[in-house]
Amino acid sequence: MKTIRSLHLVAAAFLTVAAGRAQDFKLELEREGAAAKHFSFYMPTSILLTSQPPASVNRPPADLKAPLYGTLKLGPAESQTSIPLVVDEP
């Protein structure tokens, strides 16, 4: 299900960029193996969620019912960007 959603997002992004150009093209449906063939670089990661906000969160939203905080790390290990996030699952 997540793979299909990812493929839809990639296709939508591609179509948006392609629509800006005045060229015709045809997409062909690949019924099997598309994820392994085109998206072999994808590596899922997990985010540890805790009830304590990270130090970078100065003032969390007041209307949260059951917040869980984490940090999303992007980029190469030598120069990662950390993005604080909050998930509210009441």
DODOTI-980064 format. One record per residue: x negated, y, z negated of N, C-alpha, C in turn; residue in three letters. Coordinates in steps of 0.1 Angstrom, whole numbers, plus 5000, padded with zeros to 4 digits. Each point is the difference from the previous one (the first is absolute). Layout:
<gugus>
XYZXYZXYZALA/...
</gugus>
This chain:
<gugus>
499249885000500850125000499150135000MET/499050004991499150115000499250025013LYS/499749885006499250015013500950065011THR/501349965000500950065010500250154998ILE/500150044987500250144997498750085004ARG/498949944998498750065004499950025015SER/500449895007500050015015501050115005LEU/501150014994501050105004499450144998HIS/499350024988499450134998498950045010LEU/499249905003498950025010500650035013VAL/501049925004500650025013500750145001ALA/500650054989500650135000499050115001ALA/498949984993498950105001499450005014ALA/499849895005499549995014500950075010PHE/501349974999501050065009500150154998LEU/499950054988500050144998498850075007THR/498849944998498950065007500149995015VAL/500449885005500249985014501050095006ALA/501150034993501150085005499550145003ALA/499050054993499450135003499350015013GLY/499649895006499449995013501049965010ARG/499850055012501049975011499649875007ALA/499849894994499649885006501049894996GLN/500349915010500949894997499249884996ASP/500549924991499349884996501149904996PHE/499649875000500949904996499449924988LYS/500849984990499649914989500549865002LEU/499249914997500449865001500149944986GLU/501049934997500249944987499149884999LEU/499249994989499249884997500749934989GLU/500649885003500849934990499249934989ARG/498749975003499249934990498650065000GLU/499350004989498650034999499750155001GLY/501050095001499750145002499250064988ALA/500449974988499350054988498549965000ALA/499849875002498649965000499250055012ALA/500650025011499350055012499750154999LYS/500950084995499950155000499750064987HIS/500349934989499950064987499149914990PHE/498949955006499249914992499250084989SER/499950135002499350084990500750034987PHE/501349975000500850034988499649904988TYR/499850064989499749934988500850054988MET/501049934996500850054989499250024987PRO/500450094992499450034987501150014990THR/499649994988501050014989499650134992SER/501050064993499950114992500449974986ILE/499150014991500449984986500950114995LEU/501249964995500950104995500149994985LEU/499950114993500150004985500950114996THR/500450004987500950104995499350134996SER/498650005000499250124997499650075013GLN/500350135002499650075012498550025001PRO/499550005012498650025001499650154996PRO/498850034998499550134995500450115010ALA/500149965013500250105010501550045001SER/500949944992501450045000500150104988VAL/500250125004500150114989501450004994ASN/501050005009501450024995500949915008ARG/500349884995500949915008501550065000PRO/500849965010501350055000500849964987PRO/500950094996500649984987501249905001ALA/500649985011501249915001499749855003ASP/498849964998499749865002500549914989LEU/500649885004500649914990499049904994LYS/499249945009499149894996498750015010ALA/499250114998498950025010498949904998PRO/499449965011498849925000499050085009LEU/498850024995499050085007498949915006TYR/499450055011498949935006499250095008GLY/498949955006499250085008499749935013THR/500350065011499849945014498650055004LEU/499149915003498750045005499849975015LYS/499650105007499949995014498550045005LEU/499649945010498750035006498949914995GLY/498850025006498849914996499650024986PRO/499449894994499750004986499150114996ALA/499150055009499150114996500750134999GLU/501150025006500750135000501549985000SER/500549934990501549984999500850124996GLN/501250015005500950104996501049934991THR/500350054988501049954991501250085000SER/501249945002501350065000500849954989ILE/500450084990500849954990501449985005PRO/500749904994501449975005500849964988LEU/501350015001500949964989501249935007VAL/500449894993501149925004501050004989VAL/501350045003501050004989501049895003ASP/500049904992500949895001500849994987GLU/501150075000500950004988500749864999PRO/
</gugus>
